[in-house]
């Protein structure tokens, strides 16, 4: 069994690698969309924005923060099964 420190370092490296791969995939997808003349939707400064291939932008809607009705504490266990 691996010591905890080494295991934590490996998990951190895996997360960093996954994050890097996702970032690169996102960049490639954006380039492909622009090359094909497709638009993309993204969140920018609290608004959903539609960005077109020519560089123009259109605001779709403003996002509002919603306060959760459920208060969770650190270590809470969540059940993700659907109720029958």
Beta strands, then each sheet from edge to edge (+ up, - down):
strand 1: 40-44
strand 2: 47-51
strand 3: 57-62
sheet 1: 1+ 2- 3+
end
